[in-house]
Amino acid sequence: MRLNPNTKLGSLLVAIPSALRVCDGFHIAISGNEAKTIEEVCVESGITLVSFLEALDNIDWENEYRPEPS
């Protein structure tokens, strides 16, 4: 998934379920914010988009990615 400031929070969480931990870490409520962009959510939460994206980069991608069985 390519992330940009206009990515909807709900789309991010569907594509990367572990992003929920990042949202929790920044005390970002999911309910009611699913249709907002990650940029909007960051501004409303008082954090920078860069800090949010850096936190996403710290996700353990080995646990996130599960190849489909062949």
Beta strands, then each sheet from edge to edge (+ up, - down):
end
